[in-house]
C-alpha cells in the first residue's frame, strides 16, 4: 500500500506546521491553564468546474470554526502518548479558542503537540498517533473537511493553524432539469478512482489511503448555510466523477469527465443542471392506486392511479406485488396509456435485479438496532412494517400505527415456540422412534448487510453486488429426548416434513424511499435413522439454552463463507436403557428457514439439532446380559445462498454442512471403582467382602453418577469367590465375597461386561491380598541347666507378608509366658528386633520343665500361637543316666520328626494332608499314642504306637526294659524301619511288638509323655534294636480323642 503524495504547495505548508516537532521529552510546566487557539488556513487554490468556466470570488466557500467543534490530538511525555481533547469555546475574527474536555495532563512549555479535526465525516479513536478516517458517509454539516495541525507550547500558550488534508467540492444553486433543485435529500459522488477511507499519521502528516475503490454519499440540508452542497474528497486521485442527487425518490445526475483534486483546494459548480436518470419510482399501492393488473409471465403492468401518474421512462424501476402479495422488481422497457382510456399507464417490464434499485450504496437491515456491521460506517435500517401471512395474504401486525403483534416480532425475524412432547415419528413393524420430549423456544434477530458498486448497463448503470451478509442471531432453546424401541431386528432411514409454514412473515425496510421486502418462512423437518438387532429400548437427550449466530456471507473477491458461532449450556435428560440386543439410531428435528428478498429466495438456513443413541448387549453364562450405551448430541448447520436476485446468470452458492458442535452427552458405563481397602490383610481361610461402585459419565456437567444394572464379572487368584457375575444395584454398588486359600499370592479382578465381546469394559483397580502370618521361635528350644542355675531363653516374634515375601521382626508387642517346673515373668514386650529375653528359675528338685510363649492379635489379621522351650536338669550320671540323656536328645529335635540312625535327614511325621499324631483314651482309662502317614494306596498307614499306657506314666521317663514295664500290659510297636516314610510298603508287613513275652529284639529304650495345658500330648522316644539301629522321636498330637467326645 503506497502512501498518498501531497502536492508541492501543500507539502511546503505542512513543513511549516510540522517543523515544530521536538524530541519526545517532558515539557516545562506552564504557570497556569494552557491557552489553546487555532485558525483555519485558507485554500491553497479555488477553481470553478467544469474547467475554464468563469467563477466569482463571492461563491467560494471558506471553512469557519463553530462553537462546539472538537479537535483531538496527542503528545508524548517521555513515557507514553497522552491523548488530548478540546472543544471550541468561542470564535472571534476567525480565531477559535478552546476549552479542555475531560481529564488529562496538558503539555508543558516546549512540548510538541499534534492535532486533527475530523467532523462532518467519520473517524476512529486516536491510537498510536494515528486516525482511521472514512469520508464515505458524510453528514449534513456544512464543513465536511479533515484538517491537521501541529504546534509547540510556548509561555503556556498553544497556537495552531489547521490545514485541510482533503479537497472540497461545492455545488452552488443546482437545478434539476431546469427546475430549482429544492428538497434534495442526498448526494452520491461516484467514479472509477474514488477512495473514501484511509489512515492519517498526525506526527508525520503521512496519509495512507485504502486500495478499495468506492463511492461517497452526503446527506443534504439546503436550509443550512447559503444552500451550497459541500462534499469532501481525498486529493491526488485522478477519476471521472458522477454526482447524483435524489429528490422525492427520483435521481438526477451531473457528469465531470475528469478531475485530479489537489490538497487543501476547493472546487465548485455554479448553477449546474442535473438530468434525471432512470431510477426507482416509488408507488404506494394502497394509497395512490385505484387498480392494477400485473401479469407475472409477460411482465405487463396496468396501473390506474387515483391522481396524476408519475412520469415513467425507460429503465425506471418499480416494485410490484403479485396476487399473493409477493413483491417483484421490474424494469420499465416502455410506458403508454391504458388501452381502455382510463387515467393510468400501461407498462411493459422486464425482470429486475436488486442492483437496479441500489448502486454505490452500502447499508444494513436489522430487526434490532445497534448491530455491529462489517464496516463501522454503514447505515442501519430497522423495519417499518411487519406482516404475518394468514394463509391467503399478508396482514400487517406492526408498524404504520399498527400494534397488533405480541412479543418482539419487529425485533425477532424468526420467533417460534412449540411443544411436541410425545411425538411419534416412526411406528412400523417392530421398530418405533419418537420424541419423549421435543420443544423449541427460538427468537432470532435478522441482520442483512449489502454493499453495491456500479457497472455499466444501458445508459444508467446498475448496482454491482460487492458484498452480502445474511445471518440470524439470538436465543435457540430446546429440549430433545429421543426414544428408540425395538422388539426384533429392523431398520429405517427417513426424511419427513412434520409441519409446514411454522413461520411465514414479511418485513419491510425503507432504505431512503426504496422499500426492501424480506420474507421469512420455515417448515419443521425431521431426519431419522435407526437399526436394531433385537429387543432393546433406549431414551435420553438434552435440554439446551443457547445463543446462536447462523448465516453466510458472500464477497465478489472471496466467494461464499459461512457465519456461525454458538454459546451453549446443556443439561442431560435421562437416559433410560433396557438392552438385550444392539441398536443404533439418531433423530434430528429442525426448522428449515427460508429467507427471501422481494419474491426471490435468497439464503436457506437449517440448524439441525440431533440426538444420537446407541446400545449393545450380549448374553453370557448364567443368563446374564452385559450391556453398554451412549448418547451424543449436536447441531449441524445447513446453508444455501441463492444470488439470483443480484446477477443475470443463475448463481447458487452451496456450503458443506457445518458442525456447530457434536459431543458425547453420556456414556453408560464409564467407570468401575474399588471401594474396599487394598491391599487387604488376610490369613489363609479368612473371608472378606469386596465392594465396588460403577458410574456413568455425564459429559455435559463433567460429573459421574450411579450406574445401575451393570453386569460385573469377578475373577480371583489364590482364593474362592461366592459368585462370578452380579448386577449393580440402584446406587451403582455391587460386592463379592472372597475366601483366601493360598499362602503366597491372592487378588480379585472386577470388570463390567459390555455388549461388544471385542470391547473392554471398565476395569476396577486390582484388589490384592497381603497374606499375613506370624511365628514364634525360641532360642534355645531345649537346654540343660545345672543345679542352682537359671535358664535364659530368647523368644522372637516375626511377621510374614506376601507383598514382600519376607519374615520381619515385630517390635512393641506383648508375649505372655507360662512356666512349668519353675518360674519366670508373666509377660514381656518385644524389642526392635522382635525378641524378648526370659529368665527361667527351676523349682526345688527340678528334673525338667518348660516356658511356653504365646501371642494373640487381631491386627491386621486374627492370629494366635505359642512356642515352648524345654529345660531339663543337667545329667549328673548314675542310674538311668544314659536313658535320660537319649530322651533329652529327643527333646532337642523338631516337633513331629523321627530320627533313624544312618539317615542323613530327620523324617517329618506330620507333612501330608492325611498325616497325624493322635492320642486315644478308651472307656477303661487306657491310652493309645499312635502316629501315621499318607500311603499311595491306602488313606494312611500306621508307623508306630505306644499302647495301653496309663495316666500314672505321664511326666516320667518310662524304661521299656524295666521289669515294671515288661510286667505291664503296655507295649511299643514300630513298623519295620526300612519303610519308615510310609511309602513302598509291602502288602504284608508287621509290627515289631514288644511286651513281657517278646523283648529280645530291643536292647534299650524308653519314652516320656507329657500332657499340655491345652489338652494335647507330647512324646519323646528312644529305642535301640539288637542290631544296633537307634531311633529317636519327638511327637506332638494333632488330635486327641476321649470318651467324652
QUIQUIUR-V947145 format. One record per residue. PSI is psi in whole degrees, -180 to 180 (none if undefined). Layout:
<<PSI> <PSI>>
This chain:
<<122> <146> <145> <134> <131> <158> <159> <-39> <-46> <-37> <-41> <-40> <-44> <-40> <-36> <-28> <-52> <-3> <-8> <-3> <136> <171> <150> <89> <156> <137> <165> <141> <145> <162> <-6> <-151> <136> <133> <118> <128> <158> <148> <167> <121> <144> <165> <144> <-35> <157> <126> <148> <147> <150> <163> <137> <-10> <141> <136> <172> <140> <-29> <-16> <4> <128> <134> <119> <142> <151> <150> <149> <133> <-14> <143> <142> <148> <154> <-169> <163> <166> <124> <13> <-15> <-40> <165> <138> <122> <142> <148> <117> <157> <141> <122> <-40> <159> <132> <120> <40> <-6> <128> <139> <146> <152> <150> <135> <119> <-178> <121> <161> <120> <153> <151> <177> <138> <0> <129> <137> <146> <134> <161> <149> <124> <79> <159> <-9> <-160> <137> <151> <177> <153> <128> <127> <33> <12> <151> <122> <128> <138> <126> <20> <-41> <104> <141> <-178> <-10> <143> <-11> <73> <73> <156> <124> <157> <154> <157> <153> <175> <136> <126> <124> <40> <13> <147> <112> <129> <152> <111> <138> <137> <134> <1> <171> <158> <134> <130> <143> <108> <123> <61> <152> <155> <104> <48> <-5> <143> <131> <71> <165> <27> <128> <-22> <145> <134> <128> <116> <165> <169> <-21> <16> <130> <136> <-2> <152> <-175> <131> <126> <110> <-33> <-43> <-9> <15> <133> <126> <110> <160> <154> <-8> <125> <137> <-146> <170> <134> <148> <122> <140> <134> <98> <-5> <-11> <139> <-144> <17> <3> <131> <123> <139> <135> <151> <140> <140> <177> <23> <119> <132> <151> <152> <140> <117> <121> <127> <157> <131> <119> <37> <-7> <149> <141> <144> <159> <132> <142> <109> <-35> <140> <135> <88> <148> <160> <141> <41> <154> <132> <138> <149> <133> <116> <51> <150> <118> <138> <138> <133> <159> <130> <-176> <131> <110> <134> <125> <103> <-18> <-43> <-35> <-14> <132> <-42> <159> <154> <119> <115> <107> <-37> <-49> <-24> <3> <136> <119> <127> <132> <116> <151> <-29> <-154> <137> <147> <157> <93> <146> <169> <139> <6> <156> <137> <160> <124> <130> <141> <-171> <-23> <-6> <2> <137> <141> <141> <123> <139> <127> <126> <-28> <157> <142> <176> <157> <140> <-32> <-8> <6> <168> <90> <-173> <152> <118> <135> <129> <160> <165> <134> <162> <168> <-24> <-17> <-22> <-33> <129> <146> <45> <141> <124> <166> <137> <134> <139> <-5> <134> <165> <17> <156> <129> <171> <-43> <131> <-7> <10> <147> <140> <130> <138> <165> <145> <-18> <145> <133> <145> <136> <123> <12> <-25> <-30> <166> <130> <122> <135> <-12> <143> <157> <33> <-3> <131> <50> <-23> <152> <156> <-146> <51> <-38> <-14> <-26> <109> <-26> <106> <119> <133> <129> <138> <120> <37> <138> <13> <122> <128> <-30> <122> <83> <127> <-142> <3> <136> <142> <134> <167> <114> <-41> <136> <100> <146> <146> <100> <132> <108> <130> <158> <138> <129> <120> <129> <145> <114> <132> <-145> <140> <156> <141> <127> <-132> <11> <-16> <162> <148> <135> <114> <123> <-37> <140> <134> <131> <123> <156> <143> <136> <-155> <136> <90> <144> <161> <123> <118> <109> <162> <126> <126> <141> <149> <-6> <178> <134> <163> <159> <149> <121> <147> <132> <151> <110> <-46> <140> <148> <51> <-26> <135> <110> <167> <137> <132> <124> <130> <110> <93> <-123> <1> <122> <138> <120> <122> <120> <146> <127> <153> <140> <150> <119> <162> <141> <128> <148> <139> <152> <124> <151> <9> <-155> <121> <150> <131> <137> <158> <167> <-152> <155> <132> <127> <116> <153> <119> <151> <120> <131> <-156> <163> <159> <137> <155> <-29> <-32> <-11> <-157> <146> <137> <148> <123> <142> <157> <129> <130> <150> <107> <144> <138> <136> <125> <-150> <177> <124> <132> <107> <130> <8> <-178> <142> <144> <140> <165> <151> <133> <133> <129> <154> <128> <101> <120> <123> <127> <150> <122> <-127> <7> <129> <134> <-92> <154> <123> <119> <92> <115> <92> <141> <159> <130> <139> <148> <143> <153> <144> <153> <152> <131> <177> <145> <5> <18> <148> <122> <139> <164> <161> <166> <155> <141> <153> <152> <175> <126> <131> <120> <135> <143> <144> <114> <122> <23> <-28> <-11> <-23> <153> <-40> <150> <126> <113> <119> <118> <145> <143> <146> <140> <127> <109> <-36> <152> <126> <153> <139> <-26> <145> <128> <116> <171> <-35> <160> <121> <144> <127> <-9> <151> <138> <141> <150> <140> <122> <161> <159> <135> <-14> <152> <147> <149> <131> <129> <145> <160> <125> <144> <153> <156> <121> <103> <-23> <-37> <-10> <24> <169> <159> <169> <133> <102> <151> <15> <137> <127> <133> <136> <143> <131> <149> <133> <18> <-177> <144> <151> <-8> <158> <-30> <152> <149> <145> <148> <-171> <-22> <7> <13> <150> <152> <162> <146> <134> <133> <126> <129> <-18> <147> <11> <-46> <143> <140> <167> <130> <138> <135> <138> <134> <122> <173> <-32> <120> <-27> <-9> <139> <125> <168> <137> <134> <162> <144> <127> <121> <157> <130> <103> <121> <139> <154> <159> <149> <140> <157> <138> <117> <159> <-34> <147> <160> <146> <143> <159> <130> <-1> <158> <160> <136> <130> <136> <115> <143> <133> <127> <154> <140> <137> <129> <-19> <-33> <-24> <22> <154> <129> <147> <149> <106> <166> <35> <151> <125> <140> <139> <136> <111> <150> <128> <18> <-159> <155> <168> <148> <-23> <170> <152> <138> <145> <-173> <-26> <12> <10> <157> <129> <124> <135> <122> <127> <112> <151> <175> <142> <37> <133> <-52> <157> <-169> <163> <121> <122> <133> <152> <134> <136> <159> <5> <119> <-5> <165> <122> <144> <135> <169> <162> <140> <131> <128> <138> <133> <155> <143> <136> <123> <16> <-174> <-170> <135> <6> <-38> <-45> <-41> <-39> <-40> <-36> <-40> <-38> <-39> <-36> <-30> <-8> <160> <143> <145> <45> <156> <130> <123> <126> <136> <-20> <145> <-34> <151> <152> <127> <118> <-44> <100> <-50> <174> <-33> <9> <147> <160> <124> <150> <129> <133> <126> <-179> <-16> <2> <19> <140> <152> <126> <111> <160> <149> <160> <163> <154> <141> <-22> <-51> <163> <-38> <163> <144> <133> <-24> <165> <145> <111> <151> <45> <158> <167> <-25> <-7> <-6> <136> <7> <153> <120> <121> <112> <-8> <-1> <151> <-35> <-43> <-41> <-35> <-15> <173> <-3> <145> <161> <130> <135> <140> <152> <123> <-12> <-17> <50> <-27> <5> <5> <157> <40> <134> <160> <-36> <117> <166> <161> <140> <98> <135> <123> <-164> <-22> <-18> <95> <16> <-20> <-19> <137> <-15> <150> <168> <173> <160> <119> <130> <149> <128> <167> <-26> <8> <-9> <170> <151> <154> <126> <132> <139> <130> <145> <124> <166> <-24> <6> <-7> <130> <148> <131> <145> <144> <109> <150> <133> <143> <-14> <151> <133> <127> <165> <-27> <-20> <none>>
